Amino acid sequence: YGGNIPLSPMGGGGPFPGRYTKGERGRTWGWGGSRDVGGAHGMGKKAKFVTWQFDGEYRGDDCTATLTLGNPDLLVILVAHFLQSITSRLVLGGEMVYHRRPGEEGAILTLAGKYTASKWVATLNVGYGGAHASYYHKANEQVQVGVELEANTRLQDTTFAFGYQLNLPQANVVFRGLLDSNWSVGAVLEKKLPPLPVTLALGAFLNHWKNRFHCGFSVIVG
């Protein structure tokens, strides 16, 4: 499988120390070491809480499967992914998230699909909480555009966003813009300063509905 869908929301190894072994055809399994992250007070005594995490990943010729099991707090979480390449361009898969805590447990299943063409990529995620769709198109070496639609059934809310990117290699400038259905607009301008390995970034964000404006700048070295 070749794509940019994250294989694990917590990444390889996550925030805990662990060991990994690698076998045939890309099998990798890891376990996270336990550690004390704090204490809980009750009945006049201090009780320590130990966290742990287990990560497993299998990569075949045309499929990828991952499993993450851990207890970052009193909540036990199990996350499983499976992605299957149907064709060289079409990938289908799903994600299951199971959580359990004292007096409560539940599971959420999400189905995902991704189609990659020579100049565009389309994705679709459908689950219990709603749906998310996106479309990215590379018009040429200078212009890239994308749209995103997200529907949340629990909040009864639907949002739409449009973004674009302009590359001006002769001027060493990259401009990105964003417009969404929440009356928000944003823009980021990146300017490289050769021969120094420095990039200057200027950004601004305006929400007309909430009457909020943010701006800032950053200097990137490297």
Steps between C-alpha positions, in 0.01 A plus 500: 500500500632842405317802633485760772224357717643472853548138598476569871363806680764468770793429269759229531568450867288793612605698802625199692839325486493160335673234295434395143578196295482482123423182311419389149287710262504803722360356821575725795384449853573714801416530861509809713664494840298591806565804711342694783327813371350621823312409810141487615409575860232307678432371851808684620735287286679569174430262211727501199367466146710323238451557127587263220465477123535231233546572128493247218528550125492266201583607146431264215534543127162673468367548852586657833365412844578673829393450859546735796398408853567714804373673810618862500283558809210317660365463145604186308523559123527252212558636148515273194561598137485298180575631150475295183614604152221393265682636196813706447288813557220393734551431871220391734515443872359568838571600857351374824545686828390324819513667839411384846494672836326421828129496427533580129617336179444547129635451150512718189546359150615716209530395135751674276581517131763676293538531124822638354529617140789663320400855599229463764418311819155437652428360847184404688452399863159387628433411861254515787573865571466620141692517174807676365587547133790680335626566150846622402601604149840603367433722202866556418833554672385840628133451595344248738143507633297292742151479650379335818153412628428375851161405645458432872177319581536535877544877487264539202764710326650503152807698396660565164851628432693603190876540486761579240875528467703711258867423439723769351841331476668793324409726793554227763146561624221262604152639573220301664141609548195360679127580497232304688128506568551641852580839347871452556782596265869440547823542311867410545789644301838323505808668359838333474802723551789349302789447531415469870309184604223719640129520421278785619132417550219753550148390587159654567162355592163679519168363621223736392230320698682522836680823414843355578828580331836330549832566333859401553832418346771238535857445388593149387867403490599193305 
